[in-house]
Amino acid sequence: MRYHPREYLFAYGTLRRESNSEMFRLLARYGQFVDDATCQGKLYMVDDYPGLVPSNNPHDFVYGEVYKLSCPDIVLSCLDDYEECSPKFTKPTAYVRRKENVQTKSGEVVTAWVYIYDRPTEGLQLIQSGDFLEKT
């Protein structure tokens, strides 16, 4: 069995607890909820799901949840397929997975995997609140 350093995931859309999606159930099975959190960025409605785009503006925040992954290989492989950014999808993909600093509600900063929207945002609706569950 391979040892993994702590791996975290920041979920800001359909992977959040309130979505109760099939992929959230996978995350709940192989991950442990740590805390609500924010990631610096802007949030756009892509379709019936959001896309996070990094921002240099310190006032731009996306709200979500941080999970500690118990089986990162399993979870990330499945989520890469779900987000259509695994090696089986033609590049460039709409999302890329990369590590970003996120701040938990309790104030701790952790480095977590984040699915970043990697396409132009022209014509997409900005979610002003930064919270997909509020969608305003």
C-alpha positions as CSV (number, residue, x, y, z in Angstrom):
1,M,0.0,0.0,0.0
2,R,1.4,3.4,-1.0
3,Y,1.6,6.2,1.6
4,H,0.0,9.4,0.6
5,P,0.7,12.7,2.2
6,R,-2.5,14.5,3.2
7,E,-4.4,15.4,0.1
8,Y,-7.3,17.9,0.2
9,L,-10.0,18.8,-2.3
10,F,-11.9,22.1,-2.5
11,A,-15.5,21.4,-3.7
12,Y,-17.4,24.5,-4.8
13,G,-20.2,23.2,-7.1
14,T,-21.9,19.9,-7.7
15,L,-19.5,18.1,-5.3
16,R,-20.8,20.0,-2.2
17,R,-22.8,18.2,0.5
18,E,-26.1,20.0,-0.4
19,S,-25.9,18.7,-4.0
20,N,-26.2,15.1,-2.9
21,S,-25.0,14.1,-6.4
22,E,-23.5,10.7,-7.2
23,M,-20.0,12.2,-7.2
24,F,-20.6,13.8,-3.8
25,R,-21.5,10.4,-2.5
26,L,-18.1,9.1,-3.8
27,L,-16.4,12.0,-2.2
28,A,-18.2,11.3,1.1
29,R,-17.2,7.7,0.9
30,Y,-13.4,8.4,0.3
31,G,-13.1,11.8,1.9
32,Q,-13.7,13.5,5.2
33,F,-15.4,16.9,5.4
34,V,-12.9,19.3,7.1
35,D,-14.6,22.7,7.0
36,D,-16.3,25.3,4.9
37,A,-13.7,27.3,3.0
38,T,-13.0,30.0,0.4
39,C,-10.7,30.1,-2.6
40,Q,-9.6,33.3,-4.2
41,G,-11.3,33.5,-7.6
42,K,-14.5,34.3,-9.5
43,L,-17.4,31.9,-10.1
44,Y,-19.3,31.6,-13.3
45,M,-22.3,29.6,-14.4
46,V,-21.0,27.4,-17.2
47,D,-24.2,25.4,-17.8
48,D,-26.2,24.0,-14.8
49,Y,-22.8,23.8,-13.0
50,P,-20.2,26.4,-12.1
51,G,-16.6,27.1,-13.1
52,L,-14.0,28.7,-10.8
53,V,-11.5,31.1,-12.4
54,P,-8.6,32.4,-10.4
55,S,-8.5,36.1,-9.7
56,N,-5.7,38.4,-8.4
57,N,-8.3,40.6,-6.7
58,P,-8.2,39.9,-2.9
59,H,-12.0,40.7,-2.7
60,D,-13.0,37.9,-5.1
61,F,-13.9,34.7,-3.2
62,V,-15.5,31.4,-4.1
63,Y,-17.2,29.6,-1.3
64,G,-17.1,25.8,-0.9
65,E,-15.9,22.9,1.3
66,V,-12.6,21.2,2.0
67,Y,-12.3,17.5,2.2
68,K,-9.4,15.4,3.3
69,L,-9.1,12.5,0.9
70,S,-8.5,9.0,2.3
71,C,-8.0,7.4,-1.1
72,P,-6.8,10.2,-3.4
73,D,-5.9,8.0,-6.3
74,I,-9.5,6.6,-6.5
75,V,-11.3,9.9,-5.9
76,L,-9.2,12.1,-8.1
77,S,-9.3,9.6,-11.0
78,C,-13.1,9.4,-10.8
79,L,-13.5,13.2,-10.4
80,D,-11.1,13.8,-13.3
81,D,-13.5,11.7,-15.5
82,Y,-16.5,13.6,-14.0
83,E,-14.9,17.0,-14.7
84,E,-13.8,15.7,-18.2
85,C,-10.1,16.5,-17.6
86,S,-8.6,13.0,-17.4
87,P,-6.2,11.8,-20.0
88,K,-9.0,10.1,-21.9
89,F,-10.4,13.5,-22.9
90,T,-9.1,15.6,-25.8
91,K,-7.0,18.6,-24.8
92,P,-7.7,21.4,-24.1
93,T,-10.3,20.4,-21.6
94,A,-12.8,22.8,-20.0
95,Y,-11.3,22.1,-16.5
96,V,-7.8,21.5,-15.2
97,R,-7.1,20.2,-11.7
98,R,-4.4,22.1,-9.8
99,K,-3.4,22.9,-6.3
100,E,-4.5,26.2,-4.8
101,N,-4.4,27.7,-1.3
102,V,-7.8,27.7,0.3
103,Q,-8.8,29.2,3.7
104,T,-11.1,27.3,6.0
105,K,-13.8,29.0,8.0
106,S,-11.6,28.4,11.1
107,G,-8.8,30.4,9.5
108,E,-6.4,27.6,8.5
109,V,-4.9,27.8,5.0
110,V,-4.5,24.4,3.3
111,T,-3.3,23.5,-0.2
112,A,-6.1,21.7,-1.9
113,W,-6.9,20.3,-5.4
114,V,-9.2,22.6,-7.2
115,Y,-11.0,22.2,-10.5
116,I,-10.2,25.4,-12.5
117,Y,-12.4,26.4,-15.4
118,D,-10.0,26.8,-18.3
119,R,-12.1,28.3,-21.1
120,P,-13.1,31.9,-21.9
121,T,-15.8,33.4,-19.6
122,E,-17.2,35.9,-22.1
123,G,-21.0,35.4,-22.2
124,L,-21.1,33.4,-18.9
125,Q,-23.0,34.7,-16.0
126,L,-20.9,35.8,-13.0
127,I,-22.2,34.4,-9.7
128,Q,-21.8,37.6,-7.7
129,S,-22.0,35.9,-4.3
130,G,-19.2,33.5,-5.2
131,D,-21.5,30.7,-3.8
132,F,-22.9,28.2,-6.3
133,L,-25.7,27.3,-3.9
134,E,-26.9,30.9,-3.8
135,K,-26.4,31.4,-7.6
136,T,-26.7,35.2,-7.4
